[in-house]
């Protein structure tokens, strides 16, 4: 040991075997020995199995009962001749230090176990809080131009119980409505186990009152117009697929719209400064490939500025 003499590590197994041997010589049971020492027979059993050693306070009554010296009991064997008092005192001192180390070790194990349990609980609670917050599933975060609102897009569905987010794969848009619009949050889900979709993008209108979100299924890209003022949404793809819009573009001869139907794919490009008009790219295959650009005003439902490539 640093700063002192080395401490001899005593052999608990040897001490325990010696106690068992002496006990049987006396015709005593473990319970007989335990009753005299005012301990449990399980404690005696642990001694004899070498799991631990008697407390130093029990050495003297135990040695008297088994008719050996304390020194012999500590070493786990009979001495051929009595040891000098100084040598036996050294053995007792070593035994005492070993007991201190053992008890400190037990306390350390106990508190390390307790600390480990607390740490595991903290990690569990922390994981639950993070799960509830949705940080594991966050796909995108878009702040409105005025800085008053934010929309967070998640890859999982949202539910009230138990941890907000479920294991169901779907695009979940959570928009915090600005104070100017009354506060609160708007939860909008897209897709389901029967309709898997992936998130493609989100664009705020300049007035911070509306946004366009894009998601794709196995067949095409879908566009949704979200309105924070009226707390609702409009399927832009479905609206733009109405036949008269296609005919209005002059891209189809009359009656052709029904044949094209949902085959047109639209991609949102940007908002107009008035927050009403939106610029789209379109493409579809009917009597050849058609693609180009146009402006659409969601307030009036009018298409204009058509450019065919």
N, C-alpha and C positions, 0 to 999 in steps of 0.2 A: 504493500500500500504506500502511496505517496505521503511523505511526512511521518512515517512510523514503521513499525515492524510488520512483516507479512503475516497475514492471518491464515492459519491452516484451515482448509475447507474440510469439515467433518463428513463422514460417510453415514448418511441417514439410513441407508439400507443395512449397513453393518450394525448400527445401533439398534434398529428395529428387530433384526434377527436375534440379537443378544437378549433383548427384552423378552421376546417370545420364548426363547430357550429357558431363561430364568423363571418365567411365569409358569411354564409347564413343569419345571423341576419342583416348584412349590405346590403344584396341583391346583393352580388358580385359573379361573376363567377370565376372559377379558372384562366381563362385567364385574367380577370380584375386585380386580385391580382398579377399575374405573370408580366403583363405589367408594373405596378407601380414599382415592385421590379427589373425589367429588367432581368427576368429569364424566363424559359419556363413553360407552364402550366403542362407539364409532371412532372416537379420538384415539383410543388404544389400538384399534384395528389399523388406523392410518400410520401410527408409529411402526407397527410390526410389518407393514407393507413398504416402509421406507418412503412414504409420501411426504411426511414431515417428521419433526423431532419434538420431544417433550419440551414444554416451556421451562425456562431456566428455574422458575420458582418451584417446579415439581421435581427437580433432580434429587434434592435431599430426601423428601419423603419416599420417592420411588426407589432410591438406592437402599434406604433402610428396609423397605418392604421386601426387596429382592436380595438383601444381604450382600451387597457389593459396595465398593466405594464410588463416590461421585465420579472420580477419574476413570474408573473401569467402565462405568455406564456411558461416559462420554466417548470413550475410545471403542466401545462395543466388544470388549474382550477382557478376560481376567488377567491381572498383572502377576508376573512370577514373583515379584517382590514389591512392597509398597514404594510408591514414588515419593521423592522429597516434596515437602510442602510447596516449595516454589514451583516445581514442575507441574504438580496438580493444579496449582493456582493458574499457571499459564494455560493449561487445558481448559479450565473453567472460563478464563477470559476469552479464549478463542471461541468457545461454545457460545458465550454471551454475544460476541460480535457477529457470529454466524446467525444467531437468532435475530439480531437487529437487522442484518441484511435481508433475512428472509421476510421479516415483517414489513420492512420498507418496500421490498419487492412486491409483496402482496398488495400493499396499499397502492403502489404505482400501477399494478395491473388493474386494480379495481377502478381507479380514477381514469386510467387510460380507456378502459372499457366504457365507463360512463361518458367520457369525452367523445369516444367514437360513436356512441349511441346518439349523443346530442348533435354531433356533426352530421350523422346520417339523417336525423330528423330535420336539421336545417336545410340539408341538400334536397330532401323530399319536399319540404314546404317551398323552398326556393324554386324547385322545378315546377311545382304546381302553380306558383305565382307566374312564372315565365310562360307556362302553357296557357294559363288564363289570359295573359296579356297578348298572346298570339305572336310573340317575337319569333317563335320557331317557324311560323308559316307566312311571315310577311314577305310579299312579293314586290310591293311598290308603295311609295308614299309620295303624294302630290299635294303641295300647299297651294291654296288659291292665290290668284294675283294680288288680292288685297291683304293677304296674310291672315285673314280671319277664320278660314276654314281649312280643313285638311281631309283628304280621303286616303285611307289605307286599304290596300288590296291584299287579301290573304288567299292561300291555296286550300284552306279548309272551311267547312261550313261552321256557322255560329249557332250556339244554342244556349239556353239559360242555365242548364244543369248538365253535368256537375262542374265542368271547368271551362265554360264558354265555348271553346272550340272542340268540335267533334272529330272523329277519324274519317268522316266522309269527305272525299276529294271533290271540291267545287271551288269556283272563284267567288269569294265573298268580299264585296266592297263595303267598307264601313266609312261613311262620310260624317264628319263633325260639322253640323250646321252652325254658321257664324251667329254671334250674338245679335247682329243686325237683323237676322232672319228668324230670331226666336229661340235659338239654342237647341240643344239636344243632339242626337245622333241618328243617322239614317242607315239601316242595314239592308243591303240588297244582295241577294245570292243569284249566281248564274251556274247552270249545270246541275247534274245529279249523277248518282251511280249509273243511271240508264242513259244519261246524256253527258259524257265527259267533255270538258272544255279546258282550254289553256288561256291564260291571260296574255294579251298582246300590247296593251297600252292604254293610257288615260290622258285626256286633255281638258283643262279648264277653259271655260269661256272667259273673255276679258272682264265681264261684269261680275265674275265669281259666283254667279247664281246657277250656272248649269255646267255640265261636263259631258264629254263623250267617252265611253269605255268600249274597248274592243276585245273580243275573245273569240277563239277559234275552236270549232268542233272537228270531227273527222272529215267533214265535207267542205266547209267554207268559213270565211271570216264573218262575224256578226258584230253589229254596232248598236249600242244602246245610248240614248240621250237621257241623262239624269237631270232632274229639275229639283233643286233644293227649296225653291219657293213653294211649289205645290206638292212637294214630297212624293213625286211619282217618276215613272220612267216610260220612255217611248222606244219601241223597237224600230230604229232607223232603217235597218236592212229591209224589214217587212214593208215599211212605208215607201221606200224608194223602189221596191219591186212591184208596186201597183202599176198595172199596164199603162195607164194614161201618162205616167211620168216618163216611161220609156218612149212612148210615142211622141210626147212633148219634146223629147230630146232630138227627134227626127232621125233616130237611129234604126227604127223599125217601121216597116210598112204596116198599115192598119191590120190588126189581127195577129201580127207576129209576136206581140208581147206574151200571149198565152203560151207560145211555143218556147220562148226563152225562159219565162217564169223565174224561178229562184236561181237560175243558172248565172245571174249577174253577181259579180263580187265587187264590193265597194271597199275602198280604203280611205279612211279619214286623213286629211292632210293638214288642215289648219282652220281656225276660226276667223271670221271677218271681224273687223274692229267694232261693228255694231252688235256683236254677240248674238246675232240672229242668223246670219249667213254662214255657211260652212263649205269649204272646198273639198271635193271628193275626187278620187281617181276611180274609174270603173273599167271593167273588162268582162267580156262574155264571148262565147263562140256560137254564132248563128249565121249561116251562110258566109262563113269566114270569121276571123278574129276581129272583134271591135274593142277598142280601148281609147281612153281619153280622160278629160277632166270636165267638171261642171261645178257650179255653185248652187247650193240648195238653201232656201230660207225656211227654217223650221216654224217661223211665226206665220208666214203666209202660205207655205206649202208649194212655193214656186221654184222651178228650176230655170236657171239662166246661165249665160256665159259658157255655153257648151263648146268644147274644143275636142274634136275627134282626131286621133293620131293616125 
